Amino acid sequence: MIAAIKYLWNHPMGLKTTHFWGPAFNWGFVIAGILDMNKPPEKISRNMTLALVIYSSLFARFAWMITPRNYFLLTCHLTNITVQLNLLRQKYRYVPKVSL
């Protein structure tokens, strides 16, 4: 058990590095996007959602290109891209009700 903790602590992507804590906090974007799925579609911001798709796309590429590869960051941003694209799908499939 202690050996496993030492390994996680001293690993290049371990607990004492920004390679761990950066992605850990970026999961907040994913959680916020998942919570936004309960919003009415007219309240979803197209511009912000597109900005988050672009942001996560750039950082997913970064996570893939750095050495050693940061799979934790990559997973976070690929999940965020999926969540944000789903929000855009909800927004564009929404047909407002017209009352006469």
C-alpha positions, 0 to 999 in steps of 0.5 A: 500500500505504501509503495503504491502511494509513493509511486503515485506521489513520485510519478511524472504525472503524480499527485504533486504535479500540475499534470494531475491537479490541472485535469482534476480541476478541469473536471469542473467544466464537465460537471457544470456541462452535465448539470446544464443538461437540465436547463431549458434549451433556450437558456443554453449559450451557443457562444459559450458552448462553442468556446468550450468545445474549441478550448477542450479540443485544443487541450485534448490535442495538447494532452496527446502531444506532450511527453509523457502523454497525460491521459487524465487530461485527455479523458477530461477534455474528450468528455467535455467535448462530448458533453458540450456537443450534446448541449449544442444538439439540445439547443438546435433540436429545440423548437420554441412553442408559439402561442397564438 
